[in-house]
Amino acid sequence: MFVARRSAAPLRRLLQQQPRRSASHSAHHHAEPVNESFGPSFYVAVSTVAVGYALYRISQSPAESFVTRLINKYWPDQKAFEERNALHTAMLEKAAVDRHLFYGAPARDYVELKDPELFNGGSPYNVPAGSRADVSAVAAYYHRKNQQIEEQRVARMKDGKVVSIYD
């Protein structure tokens, strides 16, 4: 390590004593002229000013310009807006009536059992003895009830009184 430091000191002094030369002193010739363009920024700036002036002149013209006629050609007339607003108002009024109907209906305190399997929806593992009730009577009751509803529906369909299949 000491040997490396001793050999680096004379080398450092030698480099410090040499005169420094810049690139302009070492080469006495000049660079060739280069054709430089304005670049895209210049053209964007000039075209922005030109387009802005053209739009200003079009918007300030007293007569209808080409752009105004083009907009009026494809813009729907006031009658279409009135029809659309009338339909929208009718739909909102119908939704309000439905909302008041649902809010005015009494809430049920029970949940109608559609399937007897809902009683056995839990996990069959880690069930303590005697915790499961016999639900065969409940299942038979709802089975009879669903059969009666189906018979009434079929009878209504035969009489021709049915408005929809869900009545």
C-alpha positions as CSV (number, residue, x, y, z in Angstrom):
1,M,0.0,0.0,0.0
2,F,2.8,2.4,0.9
3,V,4.5,1.5,-2.4
4,A,1.4,2.5,-4.4
5,R,1.2,5.8,-2.6
6,R,4.9,6.6,-3.1
7,S,4.6,5.8,-6.9
8,A,1.4,7.9,-7.2
9,A,2.9,11.1,-5.8
10,P,5.5,11.7,-8.6
11,L,2.9,10.9,-11.2
12,R,0.5,13.4,-9.7
13,R,3.2,16.2,-9.8
14,L,3.9,15.3,-13.4
15,L,0.3,15.7,-14.4
16,Q,-0.1,19.0,-12.6
17,Q,2.9,20.5,-14.3
18,Q,1.7,19.8,-17.9
19,P,0.0,22.7,-19.5
20,R,-3.7,22.3,-20.0
21,R,-5.1,22.7,-23.5
22,S,-8.7,23.4,-24.3
23,A,-10.3,22.1,-27.5
24,S,-10.3,25.6,-29.0
25,H,-6.5,25.9,-28.8
26,S,-5.7,22.4,-30.0
27,A,-7.8,22.6,-33.2
28,H,-7.4,25.8,-35.2
29,H,-10.1,25.1,-37.7
30,H,-13.7,26.1,-37.6
31,A,-16.8,23.9,-37.9
32,E,-18.7,23.9,-41.1
33,P,-21.9,25.8,-41.2
34,V,-25.0,23.8,-40.5
35,N,-28.5,24.5,-41.9
36,E,-30.8,24.6,-38.9
37,S,-34.6,24.5,-39.2
38,F,-37.0,26.3,-37.0
39,G,-38.3,23.0,-35.5
40,P,-41.8,21.8,-34.8
41,S,-42.4,24.1,-31.9
42,F,-42.2,27.2,-34.2
43,Y,-44.7,25.8,-36.6
44,V,-47.1,24.7,-33.8
45,A,-47.0,28.2,-32.4
46,V,-47.5,29.9,-35.7
47,S,-50.4,27.6,-36.6
48,T,-52.0,28.1,-33.2
49,V,-52.1,31.8,-33.7
50,A,-53.5,31.4,-37.2
51,V,-56.2,29.0,-36.2
52,G,-57.1,31.1,-33.2
53,Y,-57.5,34.2,-35.4
54,A,-59.6,32.2,-37.9
55,L,-61.9,30.9,-35.2
56,Y,-62.2,34.4,-33.7
57,R,-63.2,35.8,-37.1
58,I,-65.7,33.0,-37.7
59,S,-67.4,33.5,-34.3
60,Q,-67.6,37.3,-34.7
61,S,-69.1,37.2,-38.2
62,P,-72.7,38.7,-38.3
63,A,-74.0,36.2,-40.9
64,E,-74.2,32.5,-40.4
65,S,-70.9,31.0,-41.2
66,F,-70.2,27.5,-42.6
67,V,-69.4,26.1,-39.1
68,T,-72.7,27.5,-37.7
69,R,-74.7,26.0,-40.6
70,L,-73.0,22.7,-40.1
71,I,-73.8,22.6,-36.4
72,N,-77.4,23.5,-37.0
73,K,-77.7,20.8,-39.7
74,Y,-76.8,18.0,-37.3
75,W,-78.2,19.4,-34.1
76,P,-81.7,18.0,-33.2
77,D,-84.6,20.4,-33.2
78,Q,-86.3,21.6,-30.1
79,K,-89.3,19.2,-30.6
80,A,-87.0,16.2,-30.0
81,F,-85.8,17.7,-26.8
82,E,-89.4,18.4,-25.6
83,E,-90.4,14.8,-26.4
84,R,-87.4,13.4,-24.6
85,N,-88.1,15.6,-21.6
86,A,-91.8,14.6,-21.5
87,L,-90.8,10.8,-21.5
88,H,-88.3,11.4,-18.8
89,T,-90.8,13.2,-16.6
90,A,-93.4,10.5,-17.1
91,M,-90.8,7.8,-16.1
92,L,-89.9,9.8,-13.0
93,E,-93.5,10.2,-12.0
94,K,-94.1,6.5,-12.4
95,A,-91.0,5.7,-10.3
96,A,-92.2,8.0,-7.6
97,V,-95.6,6.3,-7.5
98,D,-93.9,2.9,-7.3
99,R,-91.6,4.1,-4.5
100,H,-94.6,5.4,-2.5
101,L,-96.4,2.2,-3.1
102,F,-93.5,0.1,-1.7
103,Y,-92.9,2.5,1.2
104,G,-96.6,2.3,2.1
105,A,-96.8,-1.5,2.1
106,P,-96.7,-3.1,5.6
107,A,-93.5,-5.0,6.4
108,R,-93.8,-8.7,7.1
109,D,-92.4,-10.1,10.3
110,Y,-91.6,-13.5,8.9
111,V,-89.8,-14.9,5.9
112,E,-91.8,-17.2,3.7
113,L,-90.1,-20.6,3.5
114,K,-89.7,-21.6,-0.2
115,D,-87.6,-24.7,0.3
116,P,-87.4,-27.0,3.3
117,E,-83.7,-27.5,2.6
118,L,-83.1,-24.0,4.0
119,F,-83.4,-25.5,7.5
120,N,-80.4,-27.8,6.8
121,G,-78.2,-25.1,5.3
122,G,-75.5,-25.3,7.9
123,S,-72.4,-27.4,8.2
124,P,-73.1,-31.1,9.1
125,Y,-69.9,-31.2,11.2
126,N,-69.6,-30.4,14.9
127,V,-73.3,-30.5,15.4
128,P,-74.2,-31.2,19.0
129,A,-76.6,-34.1,19.7
130,G,-80.3,-33.1,19.9
131,S,-79.8,-29.7,18.2
132,R,-81.6,-30.8,15.0
133,A,-85.4,-30.6,14.9
134,D,-87.6,-32.8,12.9
135,V,-88.8,-30.6,10.0
136,S,-90.8,-33.2,8.1
137,A,-94.1,-31.7,9.2
138,V,-93.0,-28.2,8.1
139,A,-91.9,-29.6,4.8
140,A,-95.2,-31.4,4.3
141,Y,-97.2,-28.2,5.1
142,Y,-95.3,-26.2,2.5
143,H,-95.5,-29.0,0.0
144,R,-99.4,-29.0,0.3
145,K,-99.5,-25.2,0.2
146,N,-97.4,-25.1,-3.1
147,Q,-99.7,-27.8,-4.6
148,Q,-102.8,-25.7,-3.8
149,I,-101.3,-22.6,-5.4
150,E,-100.4,-24.6,-8.5
151,E,-103.9,-26.0,-8.7
152,Q,-105.4,-22.5,-8.4
153,R,-103.1,-21.2,-11.1
154,V,-104.0,-24.0,-13.5
155,A,-107.7,-23.5,-12.8
156,R,-107.4,-19.7,-13.6
157,M,-105.6,-20.5,-16.8
158,K,-108.4,-22.9,-17.9
159,D,-111.0,-20.2,-17.2
160,G,-109.1,-17.6,-19.2
161,K,-108.9,-15.1,-16.4
162,V,-105.1,-15.1,-16.3
163,V,-103.4,-11.9,-17.3
164,S,-99.8,-13.2,-16.8
165,I,-98.3,-16.5,-15.9
166,Y,-97.3,-15.2,-12.5
167,D,-100.9,-14.3,-11.4
